Amino acid sequence: MPISRCPWAKSDLLIAYHDAEWGVPQHDDRTLFEFLVLEGAQAGLSWETVLKKRQAYRVAFAGFNPHSVAAFGAREIECLLQNPAIIRNRAKIVSAVENARAVLAAQSQIGSFNEYLWSFIGGASRTNAWRTPAEVPTTSPEADAMSRDLRKRGFRFVGPTICYAFMQAVGMVNDHLVTCFRHAEIVRLHDPA
């Protein structure tokens, strides 16, 4: 009997991402910064395009170390714009650097980027029970609030839709369809008891 997955997981790359990462709760500041940069880079493109370039992004953006990326200046930005292995969009590249600086500011004010981001959903993952792809929203009140606050803090490429996709990716919400084999597995990760 074939495994039932969310219908967007069509290619080998998307299946691997869906089966291993999407919706798994993430609490490491560096990982959260990585997903924020990648979700912003995806704006107007497919997630598969971003996944194909993910390893190159890790190299180009110093393993998504916010301290290192925050130190990037004009020379590093120009080098990134010449790098064919990543998405060479000036606004997206500059936003990654500015977002790294904003991550550091949030860490110094709050203690951790993780604590700050997860506060928008009360610190605990939410599980939805969607039956069809049409039911899955593209934003939520929490994503709207996150977007507004991130922008106030100087983050860019963090609109409500990007924030909701980020929340899905890092396990703040479980939006696997109930018919997907990962739905129940992610529920167990959200509530291991």
C-alpha positions as CSV (number, residue, x, y, z in Angstrom):
1,M,0.0,0.0,0.0
2,P,1.5,3.4,-1.0
3,I,2.3,6.0,1.6
4,S,-0.1,8.9,1.8
5,R,1.7,12.3,1.8
6,C,0.7,15.9,1.5
7,P,0.1,16.4,-2.3
8,W,2.8,19.1,-2.7
9,A,5.6,16.6,-2.0
10,K,6.0,15.4,-5.6
11,S,9.7,15.3,-6.5
12,D,12.4,13.3,-4.7
13,L,13.8,16.5,-3.2
14,L,10.4,17.6,-1.9
15,I,9.5,14.1,-0.6
16,A,12.8,14.0,1.3
17,Y,12.1,17.4,2.8
18,H,8.5,16.6,3.6
19,D,9.3,13.3,5.2
20,A,12.2,14.4,7.4
21,E,11.9,18.2,8.1
22,W,8.7,20.0,7.3
23,G,6.7,20.6,10.5
24,V,9.4,19.3,12.9
25,P,9.7,21.7,15.8
26,Q,12.9,23.7,15.6
27,H,14.4,25.6,18.5
28,D,17.9,26.3,17.5
29,D,18.5,30.0,16.8
30,R,20.8,29.3,13.8
31,T,18.3,26.9,12.3
32,L,15.5,29.3,12.8
33,F,17.6,32.0,11.1
34,E,18.3,29.7,8.2
35,F,14.6,29.0,7.6
36,L,13.8,32.7,7.8
37,V,16.4,33.5,5.1
38,L,15.3,30.6,2.9
39,E,11.6,31.5,3.2
40,G,12.4,35.1,2.3
41,A,14.5,33.9,-0.7
42,Q,11.6,31.8,-1.8
43,A,9.3,34.8,-2.3
44,G,8.0,34.5,-5.9
45,L,9.8,31.2,-6.5
46,S,9.1,27.5,-5.8
47,W,10.3,25.9,-2.6
48,E,12.0,23.3,-4.7
49,T,14.1,26.0,-6.3
50,V,15.3,27.1,-2.8
51,L,15.9,23.5,-1.6
52,K,18.1,22.9,-4.7
53,K,20.2,25.9,-3.6
54,R,20.1,25.2,0.1
55,Q,23.6,23.8,0.5
56,A,25.1,26.6,-1.5
57,Y,23.2,29.0,0.8
58,R,24.8,27.4,3.8
59,V,28.2,27.9,2.4
60,A,27.6,31.4,1.1
61,F,25.9,32.6,4.4
62,A,28.6,31.1,6.8
63,G,26.4,28.2,7.9
64,F,23.7,30.8,8.8
65,N,25.7,32.0,11.8
66,P,23.9,35.3,12.5
67,H,27.1,36.8,14.0
68,S,29.1,36.1,10.8
69,V,26.3,37.2,8.4
70,A,25.7,40.4,10.4
71,A,29.3,41.3,9.7
72,F,28.9,41.1,5.9
73,G,29.5,44.4,4.2
74,A,29.3,45.8,0.7
75,R,32.2,43.6,-0.5
76,E,30.5,40.3,0.7
77,I,27.2,41.4,-0.7
78,E,28.8,42.0,-4.1
79,C,30.4,38.6,-4.0
80,L,27.0,37.0,-3.2
81,L,25.5,38.8,-6.1
82,Q,28.0,37.1,-8.4
83,N,27.4,33.6,-6.9
84,P,25.3,31.6,-9.4
85,A,24.6,28.9,-6.8
86,I,22.2,31.1,-4.9
87,I,19.3,33.3,-5.8
88,R,21.0,36.5,-6.9
89,N,18.5,39.1,-5.9
90,R,20.0,42.1,-4.3
91,A,17.0,42.9,-2.0
92,K,16.9,39.3,-0.8
93,I,20.6,39.2,-0.1
94,V,20.7,42.5,1.7
95,S,17.6,41.5,3.7
96,A,19.5,38.3,4.9
97,V,22.3,40.5,6.2
98,E,19.9,43.0,7.8
99,N,17.9,40.1,9.3
100,A,21.0,38.7,10.8
101,R,21.6,42.0,12.6
102,A,18.0,42.0,13.7
103,V,18.4,38.5,15.1
104,L,21.4,39.6,17.2
105,A,19.4,42.6,18.5
106,A,16.5,40.2,19.4
107,Q,18.8,37.9,21.1
108,S,20.3,40.7,23.2
109,Q,16.9,42.0,24.2
110,I,15.0,38.7,24.7
111,G,17.7,36.1,25.3
112,S,17.1,33.9,22.3
113,F,15.6,34.2,18.8
114,N,13.8,30.9,19.6
115,E,12.1,32.3,22.6
116,Y,11.0,35.4,20.7
117,L,9.6,33.6,17.7
118,W,7.8,30.9,19.6
119,S,6.2,33.5,21.8
120,F,3.8,34.3,19.0
121,I,2.1,30.9,19.5
122,G,2.5,30.7,23.3
123,G,5.6,28.6,23.1
124,A,3.9,25.4,22.0
125,S,3.2,23.9,18.6
126,R,-0.3,23.9,17.2
127,T,-1.8,20.9,15.4
128,N,-4.4,21.5,12.7
129,A,-6.6,18.9,11.1
130,W,-6.9,19.8,7.5
131,R,-8.4,17.2,5.1
132,T,-7.7,18.9,1.8
133,P,-5.0,21.3,0.5
134,A,-7.7,23.9,0.0
135,E,-8.3,24.1,3.7
136,V,-4.6,24.9,4.6
137,P,-4.4,28.7,5.1
138,T,-1.6,30.9,3.8
139,T,-1.5,33.0,6.9
140,S,-3.0,33.2,10.4
141,P,-3.5,35.9,13.1
142,E,-0.3,34.7,14.8
143,A,1.7,34.9,11.5
144,D,0.2,38.4,11.0
145,A,1.3,39.5,14.5
146,M,4.8,37.9,13.9
147,S,5.1,39.8,10.6
148,R,4.2,43.1,12.1
149,D,6.6,42.7,15.0
150,L,9.5,41.4,12.9
151,R,9.1,44.4,10.6
152,K,9.1,46.8,13.6
153,R,12.4,45.2,14.6
154,G,14.0,45.8,11.1
155,F,13.4,42.4,9.5
156,R,12.7,42.3,5.8
157,F,11.0,39.7,3.5
158,V,8.8,38.8,6.5
159,G,5.2,39.3,5.2
160,P,2.4,37.3,6.8
161,T,2.5,34.6,4.1
162,I,6.2,34.2,4.5
163,C,5.8,34.1,8.3
164,Y,3.1,31.4,8.0
165,A,5.2,29.3,5.7
166,F,8.1,29.7,8.2
167,M,5.8,28.6,11.0
168,Q,4.8,25.5,9.0
169,A,8.4,24.7,8.2
170,V,9.8,25.0,11.7
171,G,7.0,23.1,13.4
172,M,5.1,25.9,15.0
173,V,2.1,24.6,13.3
174,N,1.4,21.0,12.0
175,D,-0.2,21.5,8.6
176,H,0.3,18.0,7.3
177,L,-3.0,16.8,6.1
178,V,-4.6,14.3,8.5
179,T,-4.4,11.7,5.7
180,C,-0.6,12.2,5.5
181,F,1.5,9.7,7.4
182,R,3.6,12.5,8.9
183,H,0.6,14.2,10.6
184,A,0.5,11.6,13.5
185,E,4.3,11.5,13.7
186,I,4.5,15.3,14.0
187,V,1.8,15.2,16.7
188,R,4.0,12.9,18.7
189,L,6.9,15.3,18.3
190,H,4.7,18.1,19.5
191,D,3.5,16.1,22.5
192,P,5.9,13.3,23.2
193,A,3.9,12.1,26.3
